[in-house]
Amino acid sequence: MAYQISDACISCGACAEECPVNAISAGDTKYEINAEVCLDCGACAATCPVEAPQAE
């Protein structure tokens, strides 16, 4: 299952920089993960300062 970014996101972009497949982009109010591209590797969760990316 792909990761999803919770409302805790502070839009710092750290997760997007770490994503090996560029599945993360800036949304209107927070960053978003494209579930079709996400590898479920957890790199985004490991780098996020507020633990916004969560495994579904």
N, C-alpha and C positions, 0 to 999 in steps of 0.2 A: 504494500500500500504506500502511496505517496505521502510525503509530509505535507502539512498545512501550517500556515502561519497564523497564530492567534492574534487577538486584538492587543496583546501586550507589545506588539511590534512598535519600535520607536523610529523606524525608517532610517536606520544608520547605514544600511547597505552591506554590512559585514557578511551576511549570509550569501548575497548575490556574488560577492567576490570569491567566495570559497566553493561555489557550486561547480563541479567539474563538467556539467553538461549545459550550463547556462539556462537552467529551468526556472530561475527566479528573476522577477522584474518588479519595478516600482509600480504599485497600484495607486488608486486615488488617495487612500488613507493609510495604507500599509503595503509592505512588499507581498507579492503573491507567487505561488509555486505552480507551474504548469504540471499537472498530475500526469499527463501523457509523456512528458520528458523526464520527470524525476526518477532517479535510480534507487531511491530509498537508502542512500548511503549514509545519511546522517551528518555529513560535513557541515551543513547549515546549522544544525542544532548544536554542534560542538563549538561553533564560533560565535553564536549569538549571545550578547551580553545580558539579555533579558529572558532567555529561553522561550522565545516566541515560536520557533518551528517545533511542531509536535507531530509525532507519528500517529497516523490515523488507525 
